[in-house]
Amino acid sequence: MHVGDGLHEDFAGAIISGLVAVVVVPNLSDVVKLGERAFAIPSINYVGKILSSLT
């Protein structure tokens, strides 16, 4: 899993590398699933919620 705040550098790089991609978008209110292994979250505090959903 890679977590970052940049769509090009962080999110796209993680997707291309085959990782679970997570982008931080502060104005969200909860986790948004963007694909099988792609998510947007409002803060780093939501990473645990994503990890729980993957197992």
QUICOR-V488354 format. One line per field, one symbol per residue. burial: 1 if it has 16 or more other ideal C-beta (glycine too) atoms within 10 Angstrom, else 0. A space follows every 50 residues. Layout:
burial->???
//
This chain:
burial->00110000011001100001111100000010000011111000011001 00000
//
